Amino acid sequence: MLRAYHYETKMKEARKDRLWNANYCKVMVANFALFFAFYLLTPLLPLYLSETFHATKDVIGLVLSGYTITALLFRPFSGFFVDSFPRKLVLMACYALFAIFFAGYIAAYTLLLFTIVRTLHGGPFGALTVANSTVAIDVLPSSRRNEGIGYYGLSNNLSMATAPTVSIFIYRYTHNFQLLFWLALLIAFIGLAVDATVKLNQREIAKNRPKLSLDHFFLVKGWLIGVNMVAFGFCFGVLSNYLAIYSKETMGMTDNTGVYFLLCALGLMLSRLQGGKALSRGLLTHNAGGGMLISLVGYTLFVVFPNAFGFYTSALLIGLGNGHMWPAFQNMMINVAHHNQRGTANSTILIAWDIGMGLGVLLGGIVAEDFSYEAAFWTVAVINALGVATFFAYTRRFFLSHNLNPEVK
């Protein structure tokens, strides 16, 4: 009888600490649908604007940049709402708005209407990414949280690797943008339906908080971690926006952007599988440091060897490095926040990345215009090296001194 009791107790503990529980899997599927719908349209929207509305290159850039700007503006407030109101309600509202906006693309018959829809769509996207990732943290057992956040990113990576390929394949055989809009709408509503079945435990919502506080919108205790993420976001911003034209002008390589990002996504997925054990043991600074060094080698190879070897090797290394680095930094930000600030912590890390991406697009273009694209990518290598140096000199100690979880380091 005693032996049976101990066996039953162990089985209950194992179920309690199970990483791949039903709610976590549902949130992963919903996140995959979210980003699949997003990436399904991303590679073809410039072509759609050009062919349908005869938009020029500068107008296309202006129209598409509105999405990122609005997402950035909404993220601080979404962190506050996720922490201050029932998370399931906030999640459902954000996902519903995100899905409904895809219908706006179908209805927009002028460039002005499309611009308005596209710009406003960034708001629910920015809020939804914060809400969904925060819910993922809530449904994970505390003993598997570091590992689970790392695997959660796999759903993003899988969608990034598959959705553009699917959209290009569909367009090549149908030349029908409306079909892609309807498909994105359908997939977004499937994600909404999956998230609707997620069950969350009741949690105490903080009351009597100060009416106005910067910590409602930005996790002040994680400011140096955010500075590091701005540096790494800058690097990826330059890479993702100027890769195609740099490879064409400097290396004479055309139509290889898809392969580059496929290899990058492969590196991201491998890193999540490889780094999961280190995250489960709480080795956050170890994962972050290793990932940054791998990315630094990738960015350096890209600019030092302007040929096929440097091009494709850098893709795999940058994906591998970012895949180790991102979940480690996200976990670091969460572990310097109190449990009722998880939404703010998530929004802070995403805000820092978005600011870096935006600065990369802006300053990368200025450097390329005044000097060359090669100079812009040398700037990337330097900024990345400065980010690595900052981490080992200051950020690592900063995190360890502010860390609220003694089980991680």
Kinemage of the C-alpha trace (Angstrom):
@kinemage 1
@onewidth
@group {chain A} dominant
@subgroup {mainchain}
@vectorlist {calphas} color= white
{ca met a 1} P 0.000 0.000 0.000
{ca leu a 2} L 2.806 2.398 0.975
{ca arg a 3} L 4.719 1.583 -2.197
{ca ala a 4} L 1.599 2.198 -4.302
{ca tyr a 5} L 1.045 5.530 -2.529
{ca his a 6} L 4.622 6.653 -3.274
{ca tyr a 7} L 4.253 5.562 -6.916
{ca glu a 8} L 1.000 7.528 -7.289
{ca thr a 9} L 2.587 10.596 -5.672
{ca lys a 10} L 5.541 10.455 -8.071
{ca met a 11} L 3.210 10.115 -11.047
{ca lys a 12} L 1.233 13.188 -9.914
{ca glu a 13} L 4.455 15.192 -9.538
{ca ala a 14} L 5.601 14.086 -12.990
{ca arg a 15} L 2.282 15.186 -14.529
{ca lys a 16} L 2.497 18.470 -12.640
{ca asp a 17} L 5.982 19.194 -14.027
{ca arg a 18} L 5.246 17.970 -17.551
{ca leu a 19} L 6.609 20.405 -20.128
{ca trp a 20} L 4.415 19.399 -23.079
{ca asn a 21} L 1.097 19.772 -21.292
{ca ala a 22} L -2.096 20.337 -23.303
{ca asn a 23} L -2.347 24.078 -22.634
{ca tyr a 24} L 1.279 24.709 -23.563
{ca cys a 25} L 0.866 22.786 -26.836
{ca lys a 26} L -2.262 24.795 -27.668
{ca val a 27} L -0.455 28.097 -27.073
{ca met a 28} L 2.394 26.867 -29.287
{ca val a 29} L -0.045 25.988 -32.095
{ca ala a 30} L -1.785 29.360 -31.760
{ca asn a 31} L 1.576 31.127 -31.912
{ca phe a 32} L 2.508 29.165 -35.033
{ca ala a 33} L -0.780 30.211 -36.669
{ca leu a 34} L -0.194 33.839 -35.648
{ca phe a 35} L 3.223 34.029 -37.294
{ca phe a 36} L 2.278 31.803 -40.227
{ca ala a 37} L -0.503 34.247 -41.158
{ca phe a 38} L 1.964 37.117 -40.740
{ca tyr a 39} L 4.801 35.578 -42.809
{ca leu a 40} L 2.366 34.326 -45.458
{ca leu a 41} L 1.882 37.918 -46.638
{ca thr a 42} L 5.193 39.565 -45.718
{ca pro a 43} L 7.330 38.527 -48.740
{ca leu a 44} L 4.656 39.392 -51.325
{ca leu a 45} L 3.188 42.657 -50.003
{ca pro a 46} L 5.776 44.817 -51.844
{ca leu a 47} L 4.842 43.045 -55.084
{ca tyr a 48} L 1.123 43.444 -54.332
{ca leu a 49} L 1.483 47.193 -53.738
{ca ser a 50} L 3.515 47.586 -56.915
{ca glu a 51} L 1.240 45.548 -59.181
{ca thr a 52} L -2.139 46.555 -57.747
{ca phe a 53} L -1.624 50.210 -56.818
{ca his a 54} L 1.515 50.961 -58.893
{ca ala a 55} L 3.274 52.201 -55.739
{ca thr a 56} L 6.878 53.370 -56.021
{ca lys a 57} L 9.697 51.915 -53.894
{ca asp a 58} L 9.742 54.766 -51.381
{ca val a 59} L 5.950 54.614 -50.984
{ca ile a 60} L 6.108 50.831 -50.480
{ca gly a 61} L 8.695 51.302 -47.729
{ca leu a 62} L 6.544 53.964 -46.078
{ca val a 63} L 3.385 51.832 -46.202
{ca leu a 64} L 5.061 48.735 -44.792
{ca ser a 65} L 7.007 50.562 -42.051
{ca gly a 66} L 3.752 51.713 -40.440
{ca tyr a 67} L 3.064 48.159 -39.219
{ca thr a 68} L 6.321 48.030 -37.219
{ca ile a 69} L 5.893 51.530 -35.792
{ca thr a 70} L 2.358 50.801 -34.553
{ca ala a 71} L 3.442 47.461 -33.047
{ca leu a 72} L 6.224 49.258 -31.187
{ca leu a 73} L 3.830 51.908 -29.861
{ca phe a 74} L 1.305 49.322 -28.623
{ca arg a 75} L 3.721 46.959 -26.874
{ca pro a 76} L 4.346 48.987 -23.680
{ca phe a 77} L 0.591 49.371 -23.108
{ca ser a 78} L -0.082 45.708 -23.921
{ca gly a 79} L 2.343 44.642 -21.188
{ca phe a 80} L 0.427 46.824 -18.729
{ca phe a 81} L -2.961 45.403 -19.809
{ca val a 82} L -1.724 41.792 -19.675
{ca asp a 83} L -0.538 42.330 -16.097
{ca ser a 84} L -3.530 44.414 -14.941
{ca phe a 85} L -6.534 42.552 -16.413
{ca pro a 86} L -7.536 38.882 -16.860
{ca arg a 87} L -4.974 37.496 -19.321
{ca lys a 88} L -7.369 35.196 -21.153
{ca leu a 89} L -9.691 38.129 -21.877
{ca val a 90} L -6.818 40.304 -23.125
{ca leu a 91} L -5.473 37.420 -25.228
{ca met a 92} L -8.839 36.760 -26.890
{ca ala a 93} L -9.456 40.443 -27.622
{ca cys a 94} L -5.993 40.891 -29.173
{ca tyr a 95} L -6.214 37.704 -31.251
{ca ala a 96} L -9.719 38.549 -32.506
{ca leu a 97} L -8.606 42.014 -33.641
{ca phe a 98} L -5.463 40.577 -35.246
{ca ala a 99} L -7.546 38.060 -37.235
{ca ile a 100} L -10.265 40.537 -38.271
{ca phe a 101} L -7.732 42.964 -39.768
{ca phe a 102} L -6.850 40.427 -42.483
{ca ala a 103} L -10.341 41.016 -43.855
{ca gly a 104} L -9.337 44.657 -44.230
{ca tyr a 105} L -6.734 43.711 -46.852
{ca ile a 106} L -9.464 42.042 -48.881
{ca ala a 107} L -11.746 45.089 -48.626
{ca ala a 108} L -9.079 47.795 -49.209
{ca tyr a 109} L -9.547 48.937 -52.815
{ca thr a 110} L -7.303 52.035 -52.701
{ca leu a 111} L -3.704 52.567 -51.590
{ca leu a 112} L -4.843 54.925 -48.821
{ca leu a 113} L -7.250 52.349 -47.375
{ca phe a 114} L -4.609 49.629 -47.571
{ca thr a 115} L -2.094 51.903 -45.803
{ca ile a 116} L -4.574 52.587 -42.994
{ca val a 117} L -5.387 48.891 -42.560
{ca arg a 118} L -1.741 47.815 -42.659
{ca thr a 119} L -0.649 50.491 -40.180
{ca leu a 120} L -3.454 49.776 -37.709
{ca his a 121} L -2.860 46.014 -37.985
{ca gly a 122} L 0.503 46.442 -36.256
{ca gly a 123} L -1.306 47.362 -33.016
{ca pro a 124} L -3.054 44.038 -32.302
{ca phe a 125} L 0.001 42.169 -33.623
{ca gly a 126} L 2.279 43.905 -31.111
{ca ala a 127} L -0.188 43.334 -28.277
{ca leu a 128} L -0.886 39.712 -29.249
{ca thr a 129} L 2.771 38.669 -29.308
{ca val a 130} L 3.100 39.962 -25.734
{ca ala a 131} L -0.174 38.381 -24.530
{ca asn a 132} L 0.429 34.957 -26.100
{ca ser a 133} L 4.015 34.642 -24.854
{ca thr a 134} L 2.914 35.683 -21.346
{ca val a 135} L 0.159 33.042 -21.354
{ca ala a 136} L 2.773 30.481 -22.470
{ca ile a 137} L 4.776 31.317 -19.344
{ca asp a 138} L 1.644 30.964 -17.172
{ca val a 139} L 0.818 27.446 -18.399
{ca leu a 140} L 4.374 26.158 -17.938
{ca pro a 141} L 5.349 24.447 -14.671
{ca ser a 142} L 7.830 26.666 -12.830
{ca ser a 143} L 10.485 23.933 -12.896
{ca arg a 144} L 10.380 23.772 -16.715
{ca arg a 145} L 9.823 27.481 -17.476
{ca asn a 146} L 13.315 28.321 -18.784
{ca glu a 147} L 13.320 25.302 -21.077
{ca gly a 148} L 9.728 25.891 -22.184
{ca ile a 149} L 10.347 29.496 -23.240
{ca gly a 150} L 13.183 28.249 -25.426
{ca tyr a 151} L 10.987 25.677 -27.155
{ca tyr a 152} L 8.166 28.218 -27.510
{ca gly a 153} L 10.308 30.091 -30.027
{ca leu a 154} L 10.317 27.023 -32.280
{ca ser a 155} L 6.768 27.836 -33.354
{ca asn a 156} L 7.988 31.234 -34.630
{ca asn a 157} L 10.917 29.622 -36.415
{ca leu a 158} L 8.797 26.936 -38.101
{ca ser a 159} L 6.382 29.545 -39.428
{ca met a 160} L 9.252 31.734 -40.650
{ca ala a 161} L 10.749 28.767 -42.489
{ca thr a 162} L 7.535 27.496 -44.101
{ca ala a 163} L 5.064 30.362 -44.627
{ca pro a 164} L 7.078 32.404 -47.188
{ca thr a 165} L 7.705 29.244 -49.223
{ca val a 166} L 3.990 28.388 -49.183
{ca ser a 167} L 2.947 31.917 -50.186
{ca ile a 168} L 5.433 32.120 -53.056
{ca phe a 169} L 4.351 28.653 -54.280
{ca ile a 170} L 0.658 29.644 -54.223
{ca tyr a 171} L 1.292 32.951 -55.975
{ca arg a 172} L 3.476 31.354 -58.639
{ca tyr a 173} L 0.640 29.054 -59.701
{ca thr a 174} L -2.373 31.318 -59.114
{ca his a 175} L -1.158 34.952 -59.243
{ca asn a 176} L -4.042 35.594 -56.876
{ca phe a 177} L -3.294 37.882 -53.923
{ca gln a 178} L -6.892 37.694 -52.703
{ca leu a 179} L -6.493 33.942 -52.172
{ca leu a 180} L -3.495 34.624 -49.907
{ca phe a 181} L -5.450 37.217 -47.923
{ca trp a 182} L -8.324 34.756 -47.394
{ca leu a 183} L -5.879 32.010 -46.391
{ca ala a 184} L -4.170 34.295 -43.848
{ca leu a 185} L -7.601 35.230 -42.453
{ca leu a 186} L -8.573 31.557 -42.107
{ca ile a 187} L -5.306 30.565 -40.399
{ca ala a 188} L -5.553 33.495 -37.974
{ca phe a 189} L -9.074 32.436 -36.961
{ca ile a 190} L -7.864 28.845 -36.478
{ca gly a 191} L -5.226 30.190 -34.080
{ca leu a 192} L -7.908 32.192 -32.274
{ca ala a 193} L -10.076 29.071 -31.918
{ca val a 194} L -7.138 27.079 -30.493
{ca asp a 195} L -6.245 29.801 -27.962
{ca ala a 196} L -9.908 29.953 -26.891
{ca thr a 197} L -9.589 26.397 -25.504
{ca val a 198} L -6.584 27.219 -23.291
{ca lys a 199} L -7.399 26.963 -19.580
{ca leu a 200} L -5.671 29.392 -17.216
{ca asn a 201} L -5.645 29.267 -13.429
{ca gln a 202} L -7.138 32.225 -11.614
{ca arg a 203} L -4.431 34.645 -10.527
{ca glu a 204} L -4.432 37.597 -8.210
{ca ile a 205} L -4.305 40.904 -10.095
{ca ala a 206} L -2.224 43.551 -8.379
{ca lys a 207} L -4.345 46.272 -6.833
{ca asn a 208} L -3.559 49.705 -5.425
{ca arg a 209} L -0.661 50.148 -7.813
{ca pro a 210} L 0.475 53.734 -8.450
{ca lys a 211} L -1.666 55.389 -11.120
{ca leu a 212} L 1.328 56.452 -13.142
{ca ser a 213} L 4.565 54.509 -13.085
{ca leu a 214} L 7.177 53.817 -15.731
{ca asp a 215} L 7.260 50.199 -14.513
{ca his a 216} L 3.715 49.767 -15.847
{ca phe a 217} L 5.057 50.079 -19.377
{ca phe a 218} L 8.779 49.318 -19.187
{ca leu a 219} L 10.646 47.044 -16.772
{ca val a 220} L 13.150 49.524 -15.368
{ca lys a 221} L 15.050 46.790 -13.501
{ca gly a 222} L 15.893 45.181 -16.837
{ca trp a 223} L 17.112 48.326 -18.622
{ca leu a 224} L 20.671 47.068 -19.279
{ca ile a 225} L 19.373 43.758 -20.644
{ca gly a 226} L 17.201 45.860 -22.956
{ca val a 227} L 20.210 47.912 -24.094
{ca asn a 228} L 21.954 44.690 -25.098
{ca met a 229} L 18.899 43.602 -27.075
{ca val a 230} L 18.826 46.964 -28.901
{ca ala a 231} L 22.363 46.252 -30.142
{ca phe a 232} L 21.483 42.768 -31.403
{ca gly a 233} L 18.196 43.966 -32.910
{ca phe a 234} L 20.184 46.628 -34.807
{ca cys a 235} L 22.327 43.923 -36.401
{ca phe a 236} L 19.383 41.824 -37.532
{ca gly a 237} L 17.561 44.937 -38.771
{ca val a 238} L 20.369 45.760 -41.182
{ca leu a 239} L 20.744 42.131 -42.231
{ca ser a 240} L 17.073 41.438 -42.930
{ca asn a 241} L 16.475 44.644 -44.894
{ca tyr a 242} L 19.671 45.038 -46.926
{ca leu a 243} L 20.715 41.412 -47.411
{ca ala a 244} L 19.267 41.002 -50.913
{ca ile a 245} L 20.715 44.179 -52.412
{ca tyr a 246} L 24.123 43.710 -50.724
{ca ser a 247} L 24.464 40.126 -51.927
{ca lys a 248} L 23.505 41.200 -55.450
{ca glu a 249} L 25.780 44.256 -55.683
{ca thr a 250} L 28.796 42.960 -53.750
{ca met a 251} L 28.723 39.197 -54.322
{ca gly a 252} L 26.811 38.971 -57.580
{ca met a 253} L 24.336 36.553 -55.968
{ca thr a 254} L 20.676 36.909 -56.933
{ca asp a 255} L 17.493 35.120 -55.796
{ca asn a 256} L 19.247 33.556 -52.781
{ca thr a 257} L 17.500 35.489 -50.022
{ca gly a 258} L 14.964 32.711 -49.456
{ca val a 259} L 17.714 30.106 -49.049
{ca tyr a 260} L 19.558 32.408 -46.631
{ca phe a 261} L 16.582 32.800 -44.313
{ca leu a 262} L 15.741 29.097 -44.608
{ca leu a 263} L 19.251 28.287 -43.333
{ca cys a 264} L 18.857 30.953 -40.666
{ca ala a 265} L 15.585 29.371 -39.539
{ca leu a 266} L 17.256 25.942 -39.537
{ca gly a 267} L 19.982 27.305 -37.247
{ca leu a 268} L 17.317 28.786 -34.955
{ca met a 269} L 15.500 25.453 -34.699
{ca leu a 270} L 18.707 23.485 -34.061
{ca ser a 271} L 19.718 25.917 -31.330
{ca arg a 272} L 16.412 25.531 -29.501
{ca leu a 273} L 16.806 21.747 -29.505
{ca gln a 274} L 20.485 21.934 -28.584
{ca gly a 275} L 20.162 24.629 -25.904
{ca gly a 276} L 17.091 23.237 -24.193
{ca lys a 277} L 19.083 21.244 -21.623
{ca ala a 278} L 21.186 24.238 -20.595
{ca leu a 279} L 18.043 26.342 -20.164
{ca ser a 280} L 16.371 23.603 -18.101
{ca arg a 281} L 19.406 23.708 -15.757
{ca gly a 282} L 19.034 27.489 -15.436
{ca leu a 283} L 22.264 28.344 -17.285
{ca leu a 284} L 20.896 31.567 -18.776
{ca thr a 285} L 24.092 33.620 -18.942
{ca his a 286} L 25.916 30.581 -20.356
{ca asn a 287} L 23.393 30.249 -23.194
{ca ala a 288} L 23.326 34.000 -23.832
{ca gly a 289} L 27.128 34.296 -23.924
{ca gly a 290} L 27.580 31.300 -26.215
{ca gly a 291} L 24.838 32.478 -28.564
{ca met a 292} L 26.296 35.986 -28.827
{ca leu a 293} L 29.758 34.676 -29.682
{ca ile a 294} L 28.367 32.359 -32.376
{ca ser a 295} L 26.377 35.262 -33.887
{ca leu a 296} L 29.463 37.481 -33.807
{ca val a 297} L 31.388 34.889 -35.830
{ca gly a 298} L 28.463 34.711 -38.278
{ca tyr a 299} L 28.211 38.477 -38.817
{ca thr a 300} L 32.005 38.747 -39.177
{ca leu a 301} L 32.176 35.921 -41.721
{ca phe a 302} L 29.396 37.577 -43.716
{ca val a 303} L 31.385 40.768 -44.276
{ca val a 304} L 34.944 39.329 -44.343
{ca phe a 305} L 34.118 36.652 -46.929
{ca pro a 306} L 31.791 38.211 -49.570
{ca asn a 307} L 31.252 34.893 -51.359
{ca ala a 308} L 29.010 31.837 -51.212
{ca phe a 309} L 30.964 30.360 -48.278
{ca gly a 310} L 30.578 33.458 -46.106
{ca phe a 311} L 26.979 33.975 -47.249
{ca tyr a 312} L 25.568 30.549 -46.404
{ca thr a 313} L 27.769 29.806 -43.377
{ca ser a 314} L 26.808 33.102 -41.770
{ca ala a 315} L 23.116 32.288 -42.183
{ca leu a 316} L 23.427 29.069 -40.208
{ca leu a 317} L 25.662 30.626 -37.522
{ca ile a 318} L 23.523 33.735 -37.040
{ca gly a 319} L 20.410 31.564 -36.725
{ca leu a 320} L 22.188 29.233 -34.304
{ca gly a 321} L 23.523 32.131 -32.230
{ca asn a 322} L 20.276 34.101 -32.106
{ca gly a 323} L 18.390 30.927 -31.197
{ca his a 324} L 20.602 30.446 -28.128
{ca met a 325} L 20.632 34.130 -27.232
{ca trp a 326} L 16.957 35.134 -27.562
{ca pro a 327} L 15.301 32.703 -25.062
{ca ala a 328} L 18.182 33.267 -22.619
{ca phe a 329} L 17.688 37.044 -22.684
{ca gln a 330} L 13.906 36.652 -22.443
{ca asn a 331} L 14.313 34.418 -19.401
{ca met a 332} L 16.775 36.881 -17.871
{ca met a 333} L 14.258 39.714 -18.265
{ca ile a 334} L 11.474 37.579 -16.740
{ca asn a 335} L 13.660 36.572 -13.797
{ca val a 336} L 14.362 40.164 -12.774
{ca ala a 337} L 10.600 40.853 -12.764
{ca his a 338} L 8.037 39.951 -10.116
{ca his a 339} L 5.379 37.389 -11.085
{ca asn a 340} L 2.804 40.150 -11.669
{ca gln a 341} L 5.139 41.901 -14.145
{ca arg a 342} L 5.554 39.096 -16.677
{ca gly a 343} L 3.628 40.963 -19.357
{ca thr a 344} L 5.741 44.077 -18.818
{ca ala a 345} L 8.920 41.971 -18.965
{ca asn a 346} L 7.841 40.395 -22.257
{ca ser a 347} L 6.864 43.728 -23.777
{ca thr a 348} L 10.182 45.282 -22.658
{ca ile a 349} L 12.323 42.677 -24.411
{ca leu a 350} L 10.219 43.003 -27.582
{ca ile a 351} L 10.355 46.815 -27.445
{ca ala a 352} L 14.154 46.714 -27.154
{ca trp a 353} L 14.388 44.381 -30.152
{ca asp a 354} L 12.012 46.555 -32.204
{ca ile a 355} L 13.973 49.727 -31.390
{ca gly a 356} L 17.169 48.002 -32.485
{ca met a 357} L 15.547 46.753 -35.695
{ca gly a 358} L 14.231 50.242 -36.474
{ca leu a 359} L 17.615 51.875 -35.849
{ca gly a 360} L 19.230 49.222 -38.035
{ca val a 361} L 16.904 49.972 -40.957
{ca leu a 362} L 17.387 53.751 -40.573
{ca leu a 363} L 21.117 54.007 -39.854
{ca gly a 364} L 22.010 51.083 -42.125
{ca gly a 365} L 20.393 52.905 -45.030
{ca ile a 366} L 22.195 56.176 -44.180
{ca val a 367} L 25.603 54.470 -43.979
{ca ala a 368} L 24.938 52.600 -47.224
{ca glu a 369} L 23.882 55.828 -48.968
{ca asp a 370} L 26.882 57.873 -47.761
{ca phe a 371} L 29.498 55.116 -48.006
{ca ser a 372} L 28.495 51.619 -49.179
{ca tyr a 373} L 26.540 48.520 -48.206
{ca glu a 374} L 29.842 46.921 -47.240
{ca ala a 375} L 30.394 49.751 -44.741
{ca ala a 376} L 26.878 49.182 -43.370
{ca phe a 377} L 27.652 45.513 -42.691
{ca trp a 378} L 31.018 46.381 -41.133
{ca thr a 379} L 28.984 48.634 -38.818
{ca val a 380} L 26.871 45.597 -37.956
{ca ala a 381} L 29.974 43.567 -37.028
{ca val a 382} L 31.249 46.412 -34.817
{ca ile a 383} L 27.883 46.956 -33.065
{ca asn a 384} L 27.570 43.215 -32.476
{ca ala a 385} L 31.081 43.096 -30.968
{ca leu a 386} L 30.203 46.054 -28.703
{ca gly a 387} L 27.052 44.229 -27.589
{ca val a 388} L 29.083 41.115 -26.712
{ca ala a 389} L 31.657 43.197 -24.810
{ca thr a 390} L 28.889 45.009 -22.903
{ca phe a 391} L 27.325 41.709 -21.876
{ca phe a 392} L 30.508 40.188 -20.457
{ca ala a 393} L 31.686 43.448 -18.851
{ca tyr a 394} L 28.409 44.696 -17.350
{ca thr a 395} L 25.117 42.960 -18.279
{ca arg a 396} L 25.975 39.540 -16.838
{ca arg a 397} L 26.793 40.986 -13.412
{ca phe a 398} L 23.794 43.330 -13.650
{ca phe a 399} L 21.468 40.355 -14.182
{ca leu a 400} L 22.968 38.276 -11.369
{ca ser a 401} L 22.613 41.178 -8.924
{ca his a 402} L 18.934 41.767 -9.866
{ca asn a 403} L 17.913 38.127 -10.353
{ca leu a 404} L 14.934 37.085 -8.217
{ca asn a 405} L 15.226 33.350 -8.927
{ca pro a 406} L 18.121 31.619 -7.134
{ca glu a 407} L 17.754 28.542 -9.356
{ca val a 408} L 19.080 30.333 -12.442
{ca lys a 409} L 22.423 31.977 -13.114
